[in-house]
Amino acid sequence: MSDRTDEAVDLATPVAPPDPVAPAAGDPGSRTPVGRTAPPTRPIIGGRLVRLAEATWRPALLLAALVGVWWFVAAREYVPNYLVPTPGQVWTTMVDQWSFLLRNTYVTLYETVIGFVLAALLGLGTAILIAYSPTMEKAIYPIVLFAQVIPKIAIAPLLVVWFGVGFTPKIVLAVLIAFFPVVISGVAGLRSTDPELIDLAATMGAGPWKTFRRIRFPNALPHLMSGLKVAVTLAVVGAVVGEFVGADEGLGYVLLLANGNLDAALLFADLFLMSLIGIVLFVVVEVAEALLIPWHASRRSGVPLTTS
């Protein structure tokens, strides 16, 4: 019975469809003369570079246009430079204060990563409880929704009073902000599994754990990864908002410092580094998604979006 169960579950696991352009078995076109190697149908590295260029040239062009408009407005001083500095002034500030900015960037990055990992683990656990137990859904879901609608900036001072001015209140705030998308996407993914697959696994003797590991969780991954991509950017917001209250380091603290000194160049450099953290972490989750669910349609139909 165990062999039949594993076979049924393996058949239920999503797999990538066959390549429509690949030659079928027995096709004369697929035969290669003995002693010779079939030439590659497409240069792998060249194809990837072409796809990368096709995916990035439009946003790169738009970004270059925005920087050009920014430089023109600032250089002509249509807006005073103490409000909108030139790109050159921002670059000079980043070079001159690089060690200061790098140290505070590390602090914010640490708070963001820890908060995101905790939010992902707690959110996935909560989603499993909600998806598997109607009783837990009725008990937990209203509390999760209530916690989400509370403005996080309003509870930041309370977290500082409870946990002090160290890393803890910033990490807690990052968890609170990033937690909700993981729960929602996890519940949606776990409930999107075809009931016939679950019934088939049950009739073949698969227990709840094997059904979850081989059927439910793989089918939930596209939804879950979408929620994680939203959550990782929100974790940056949570960490920075936490640094607004009772912090002496971090990019949020640098933002308040630059604002108080009317240092627009430092403020713009700080905003650039905040955005860079979010972009890098988003790309990391995107790469993880490509490795975990290469079989999903969103990975084979052009540039992937934040929704599955």
ZIUR-V88218 format. One line per field, one symbol per residue. ss: DSSP state (@ for helix, = for strand, . for the rest). psi: psi as a letter, one per 40 degrees, with the letter a starting at -180 (. if undefined). A space follows every 50 residues. Layout:
ss = ???
psi = ???
This chain:
ss = .@@@@@@@@@@@...............@@@.............@@@@@@@ @@@@@@@@@@@@@@@@@@@@@@@@@...........@@@@@@@@@@.@@@ @@@@@@@@@@@@@@@@@@@@@@@@@@@@@@@@.@@@@@@@@@@@@@@@@. .@@@@@@@@@@@@...@@@@@@@@@@@@@@@@@@@@@@@@....@@@@@@ @@@....@@@@@@@@@@@@@@@@@@@@@@@@@@@@@@@@@@@@....... @@@@@@@@@@...@@@@@@@@@@@@@@@@@@@@@@@@@@@@@....@@@. ........
psi = dddddddddddehhihiihdehiihehdeehhiheihhihdhhddddddd dddddedddddddddddddddddddefdhieedgiiddddddddddfddd dddddddddddddddddddddddddddddddehdddddddddddddddeh hdddedddddddeaeadddddddddddeddddddddddddeehhdddddd dddeehiddddddecddddeddddddddddddddddddddddedhfieii ddddddddddefgdddddddddddddddddddddddddddddfeeiddee fahiaei.
